[in-house]
Amino acid sequence: MIAATTVRAVNDLTARWARVAVGERGTALTAAGLWPLLALLAGPADGPARKELADALGTDAERAAGEGRALLDALAKADGVDAAVGLWNRRMLELRPDWLQSLPWDVHGELTGDAAADLEAMSAWVRRHTDGLIERMPVAADPGTLFVLASALLVRTTWRKPFREVPLRISEGPWAGREMTGLRRSGADPEQIRVHRTPAGELTVVEVTGDNGLDVRLLLGPPEMPGGEVLRHGVAALGGGYPAVSGTALGDGAGPGVRVQKVTSWDGAPQTRLTCPRFTVDAEHDLLERAGLFGLAAATDASRGHFPGISEQPLAVSSARQTVTASFGALGFRAAAVTALAMNPGSALRPQERSRLVSADFDRPFGFLAVHRESGLVLVAGWVTDPDAWQERPRRPGEIW
């Protein structure tokens, strides 16, 4: 079980990061992959770096390492989630045994100083722990690099109810004139469509349920709501932050993309229909571009060391990056992320009944949250601006799109 305080802290970092990271282009990010690494560094840090890391984490530095380990352990045990930590260091860097033994690392490798060979060794670990969805470590180990700490996160689920692939032609809005691979499904659960009343306007949230412990929530705000705000409010809505209307209480136009109409049916029971485009989003993040957000500003000062609890040798963060990929298809969802921090030295019958159909159409840029159902932890968040073009083809075994 993931502690509720950790869920709130990670989701808060997700919301703050999404608010500043989403722009004109699509993106994806995972604070769930970054937060444990920052937590593992907060305990052995000192001075301003320790305080900054604790503030960014939303927890006390004394408890941070234990909470980070607990989160990684819970993620590794969660159905549909794989999580791993890797550590590589130069032989000349003597690590404190107590800190090293406290790490939940999957691999402890050596940096040889041969940049190409070191990158390939670390990239092989990345491929192994992301099913090949990500091919290389996002940080390079140059001859001056003493230490690399990385996490890998793999998220997979199959829909309880699959979609049909259909051509999706958009006639207006940012995607006007495009023909995309649409995903459509109908059902009898109006409660999966909710409209939340946020300070920035109505937010439509549709829950797509996986067959394990994971769900994906699709988020559509008003056209004028920036993508970062859509995701921020989506995270808040997940935690019950806004009043919501759902199911048969929804009226036509109650929220963005929502329509309500009367249709012919067999038994008069309420119906729902969801239409959205298939998508894959890839993203690269240089975390030091927003070092203050992640509590890394002071830790990058190479004029001194910041982590005496890791090694007697002064260490400063020289690189911090994240690579993410996420795909939403007819049969399921999968995402992978690798987050790494490097350190350098510091110095047939005709139906007769009429029923109510509630439909949600995602026909312009929208957000998504991949959520651990039991805890409410956001595993991956993203913004979709460039869905897949229409391409009719047979689906191969094991594909989700």
C-alpha positions in Angstrom: 0.0 0.0 0.0 1.3 3.5 -0.9 1.1 5.9 2.0 -1.5 8.6 1.5 1.0 11.3 2.4 3.3 10.1 -0.3 0.5 10.0 -2.9 -0.4 13.7 -2.1 3.3 14.7 -2.3 3.9 13.0 -5.6 0.6 14.2 -7.1 1.3 17.7 -6.0 4.7 17.6 -7.8 3.0 16.2 -10.9 0.5 19.1 -10.9 3.2 21.8 -10.4 5.4 20.3 -13.1 2.6 19.9 -15.6 1.5 23.4 -15.1 4.9 24.8 -16.3 6.0 22.0 -18.7 3.0 21.9 -21.0 3.2 24.2 -24.0 2.3 24.1 -27.7 3.6 20.6 -28.2 2.5 17.3 -26.7 4.4 15.9 -23.8 4.4 13.3 -21.0 6.1 13.3 -17.6 6.2 11.2 -14.4 6.8 12.7 -11.0 6.3 9.1 -9.7 9.6 8.2 -11.4 11.5 11.3 -10.2 10.2 11.7 -6.6 11.9 8.6 -5.2 15.3 9.6 -6.6 15.0 13.1 -5.1 14.0 11.4 -1.8 17.0 9.2 -1.8 19.2 12.3 -2.2 17.5 14.5 0.4 18.5 12.4 3.5 22.3 12.5 2.8 22.2 16.1 1.6 23.2 19.0 3.8 22.9 22.8 3.7 20.7 24.6 1.3 20.4 21.5 -1.0 18.8 19.5 1.8 16.2 22.2 2.5 15.4 22.7 -1.2 15.0 19.0 -1.8 12.7 18.6 1.2 10.6 21.6 0.1 10.3 20.2 -3.4 9.4 16.7 -2.1 6.8 18.1 0.4 8.2 15.9 3.2 10.9 16.1 5.9 14.4 15.3 4.8 14.9 12.8 7.7 12.0 10.7 6.5 12.5 11.2 2.7 14.8 8.3 2.0 12.6 5.8 3.8 9.5 7.2 2.0 11.3 7.0 -1.3 12.3 3.4 -0.7 8.8 2.5 0.4 7.3 4.1 -2.8 9.7 2.2 -5.1 8.9 -1.1 -3.3 5.2 -0.5 -3.6 5.5 0.4 -7.3 7.5 -2.7 -7.9 4.8 -4.9 -6.3 1.9 -3.1 -8.0 -0.1 -5.0 -10.7 0.8 -3.5 -14.1 3.8 -1.5 -12.8 7.5 -2.4 -12.9 10.0 -0.1 -11.1 13.8 -0.4 -10.7 16.7 1.7 -9.5 20.2 1.6 -10.9 23.4 3.0 -9.5 26.8 3.4 -11.3 29.9 5.1 -9.9 33.6 5.4 -10.5 35.8 3.1 -8.5 37.7 6.1 -7.1 34.4 7.4 -5.5 34.1 5.7 -2.1 30.4 5.5 -1.1 29.3 5.4 2.5 28.3 1.8 3.2 25.2 2.7 5.3 23.8 4.8 2.4 24.7 2.2 -0.2 23.1 -0.6 1.8 19.9 1.4 2.2 19.3 1.7 -1.5 16.7 -0.5 -3.2 19.0 -0.7 -6.3 18.5 -3.3 -9.0 22.0 -3.0 -10.3 25.2 -1.4 -9.0 27.6 -0.9 -11.9 31.0 0.7 -12.4 31.8 3.8 -14.5 35.0 3.1 -16.3 35.6 6.6 -17.7 35.0 5.2 -21.3 32.0 7.4 -22.1 30.7 5.2 -25.0 31.1 1.9 -23.1 29.5 3.3 -19.9 26.5 4.7 -21.8 26.0 1.3 -23.6 26.1 -0.5 -20.3 23.6 1.8 -18.7 21.4 1.8 -21.8 21.3 -2.0 -21.7 19.7 -1.7 -18.2 17.3 0.9 -19.5 16.1 -1.4 -22.4 15.7 -4.4 -20.0 13.5 -2.5 -17.6 11.3 -0.7 -20.2 10.7 -3.6 -22.5 12.7 -1.8 -25.1 10.3 1.2 -25.2 13.2 3.4 -24.2 16.6 2.6 -25.8 19.2 4.7 -24.0 20.0 6.3 -20.7 19.0 10.0 -20.8 22.2 11.2 -19.2 25.7 10.6 -20.5 28.7 9.6 -18.3 31.6 11.8 -19.4 35.1 11.2 -18.0 34.3 13.6 -15.2 31.1 11.9 -14.0 31.6 10.1 -10.7 28.0 8.9 -10.0 24.7 8.2 -11.8 21.5 7.3 -10.0 18.5 6.3 -12.2 15.0 4.9 -12.0 13.0 3.0 -14.6 9.2 2.9 -14.6 7.0 0.7 -16.8 3.2 1.0 -16.8 0.9 -1.4 -18.7 -2.8 -2.2 -18.7 -5.3 -3.8 -21.0 -8.8 -2.3 -21.2 -11.6 -4.2 -19.7 -13.7 -3.1 -22.7 -11.7 -2.5 -25.9 -12.2 0.2 -28.5 -12.9 -0.1 -32.2 -10.6 1.7 -34.5 -12.4 4.0 -36.9 -11.4 6.8 -39.3 -11.8 10.1 -37.3 -12.3 13.2 -39.4 -12.2 16.5 -37.6 -14.1 19.4 -39.2 -13.2 22.3 -36.9 -10.8 23.4 -34.2 -7.0 22.9 -34.1 -7.3 19.5 -35.8 -9.6 20.6 -38.6 -9.0 18.8 -41.9 -7.1 15.9 -40.3 -8.0 12.3 -40.6 -6.8 10.4 -37.5 -7.1 6.9 -36.1 -10.1 7.2 -33.9 -11.0 4.9 -31.0 -14.7 4.4 -30.2 -16.6 2.3 -27.8 -20.1 2.3 -26.4 -21.4 1.0 -23.0 -24.0 1.3 -20.3 -22.0 3.1 -17.6 -22.8 6.9 -17.7 -20.8 7.3 -14.4 -17.5 7.0 -16.3 -18.1 10.5 -17.7 -17.8 13.3 -15.1 -17.8 17.1 -15.4 -15.9 18.9 -12.6 -16.4 22.6 -11.9 -13.0 24.1 -11.5 -12.0 27.8 -10.9 -10.9 27.9 -14.6 -14.0 26.4 -16.1 -15.7 23.0 -16.6 -13.4 20.0 -17.0 -14.6 16.8 -18.6 -13.0 13.6 -17.2 -13.6 10.2 -18.7 -12.2 7.1 -16.8 -11.0 4.2 -19.0 -10.6 1.2 -16.7 -7.8 -1.3 -17.1 -8.0 -5.0 -16.2 -5.3 -4.8 -13.5 -4.9 -2.0 -10.9 -4.5 0.9 -13.4 -6.9 3.3 -15.1 -6.4 6.2 -17.5 -8.3 9.4 -17.2 -8.8 11.5 -20.3 -9.2 15.3 -19.6 -10.8 17.9 -21.8 -11.1 21.5 -20.7 -12.5 24.6 -22.4 -10.7 25.7 -25.6 -9.1 28.6 -23.7 -7.8 26.6 -20.8 -4.0 26.0 -21.2 -2.8 22.4 -21.2 -0.9 22.8 -18.0 -4.0 24.0 -16.3 -6.0 21.1 -17.6 -3.6 18.6 -16.1 -3.2 20.6 -12.9 -7.0 20.7 -12.4 -7.2 17.1 -13.5 -4.9 16.0 -10.6 -6.9 18.1 -8.2 -10.2 16.6 -9.4 -8.7 13.1 -8.9 -8.2 14.0 -5.2 -11.8 15.2 -4.9 -10.9 18.9 -5.1 -13.9 20.0 -7.1 -17.6 19.3 -7.2 -18.6 16.9 -10.0 -21.7 15.9 -12.0 -21.8 12.5 -13.7 -23.9 9.9 -15.4 -27.6 10.6 -16.0 -27.4 13.9 -14.2 -25.4 15.4 -17.1 -27.1 17.6 -19.5 -26.3 18.4 -23.2 -23.2 20.6 -23.2 -22.7 20.2 -19.5 -18.9 20.0 -20.1 -16.4 20.3 -22.9 -17.1 17.6 -25.5 -20.2 16.3 -23.8 -23.4 15.7 -25.7 -26.7 14.2 -24.5 -29.3 12.9 -26.9 -32.2 10.4 -27.2 -31.5 7.3 -29.3 -33.3 4.1 -30.1 -32.4 1.2 -27.8 -33.5 -2.3 -26.8 -34.4 -1.6 -23.2 -34.3 2.2 -22.6 -31.3 1.9 -20.3 -28.8 4.9 -20.4 -25.9 4.5 -22.8 -22.5 6.1 -23.2 -20.1 6.6 -26.1 -16.5 7.7 -26.0 -14.6 8.8 -29.0 -10.9 9.8 -28.9 -7.9 9.6 -31.1 -5.2 6.9 -30.7 -1.9 8.5 -29.6 1.7 8.0 -28.7 3.5 10.8 -26.9 7.3 10.9 -26.5 9.1 13.5 -24.4 12.6 14.5 -23.1 13.0 16.7 -20.1 16.1 18.5 -18.9 15.2 18.8 -15.2 17.9 21.4 -14.5 16.0 23.8 -16.8 13.6 24.0 -13.8 16.0 23.1 -11.1 14.2 25.1 -8.5 10.9 23.2 -9.1 12.7 19.9 -8.2 14.9 21.2 -5.4 18.1 20.9 -7.4 19.2 24.6 -7.7 21.6 24.6 -4.8 22.8 21.0 -5.5 24.2 22.1 -8.9 26.7 24.5 -7.3 30.0 22.8 -8.1 32.0 25.1 -5.8 31.2 22.8 -2.9 29.8 19.4 -2.1 26.2 18.8 -1.1 25.9 15.1 -0.2 28.2 14.2 2.7 25.9 11.3 3.5 26.8 9.7 0.2 30.5 10.1 0.1 33.3 12.1 1.8 34.2 13.3 -1.6 32.3 16.5 -2.5 29.6 15.9 -5.1 27.3 18.3 -7.1 24.5 17.4 -9.5 25.8 18.0 -13.1 22.9 16.5 -15.1 19.3 15.5 -14.5 17.0 14.3 -17.3 13.9 12.2 -17.9 12.8 10.3 -21.0 9.1 9.3 -21.3 6.9 7.5 -23.9 3.2 6.8 -23.5 0.8 5.0 -25.9 -3.0 4.8 -25.8 -4.5 2.2 -28.2 -7.6 0.1 -28.9 -6.6 -2.6 -26.5 -4.7 -0.9 -23.7 -2.2 1.7 -22.5 1.5 1.4 -21.9 4.2 3.9 -20.8 7.8 3.8 -19.8 10.1 6.4 -18.2 13.7 6.6 -17.2 14.9 9.4 -14.9 18.6 9.9 -14.2 20.8 12.2 -12.1 24.5 12.4 -12.6 27.1 14.0 -10.3 30.5 15.4 -10.9 33.0 16.5 -8.3 32.1 19.6 -6.4 34.6 21.8 -5.2 -31.4 -7.9 -36.4 -34.8 -7.1 -34.5 -35.8 -3.5 -34.6 -35.5 -1.9 -31.2 -38.5 0.0 -29.9 -37.3 1.8 -26.8 -35.8 5.3 -26.5 -32.8 5.8 -24.2 -30.5 8.6 -23.1 -27.0 8.6 -24.7 -24.2 10.5 -23.0 -21.2 10.9 -25.3 -17.8 12.5 -24.9 -15.7 13.5 -27.9 -12.0 14.3 -27.6 -11.5 16.2 -30.9 -8.9 18.8 -29.9 -5.8 18.7 -27.6 -6.5 17.0 -24.4 -4.7 15.6 -21.3 -4.4 12.2 -19.7 -3.5 10.7 -16.3 -2.4 7.1 -15.8 -3.5 6.4 -12.2 -2.9 3.6 -9.7 -6.5 2.8 -8.8 -6.1 1.8 -5.2 -4.0 4.7 -4.0 -4.9 7.5 -6.6 -1.2 7.9 -7.4 -0.6 9.6 -10.8 2.0 7.4 -12.5 2.2 9.3 -15.8 0.6 12.6 -17.0 0.6 14.0 -20.5 -0.8 16.4 -23.1 -1.8 15.2 -26.6 -1.5 17.5 -29.5 -0.5 15.2 -32.4 -2.6 12.0 -32.5 -1.9 9.1 -34.9 -3.0 9.6 -38.5 -5.5 7.1 -39.9 -3.9 4.0 -41.2 -6.0 0.9 -41.7 -3.9 -2.2 -41.1 -4.2 -5.6 -39.4 -3.3 -5.7 -35.7 -0.4 -8.0 -34.8 -0.7 -10.1 -31.6 0.3 -8.2 -28.5 -0.3 -4.7 -30.0 -2.3 -2.2 -28.1 -2.8 0.2 -31.0 
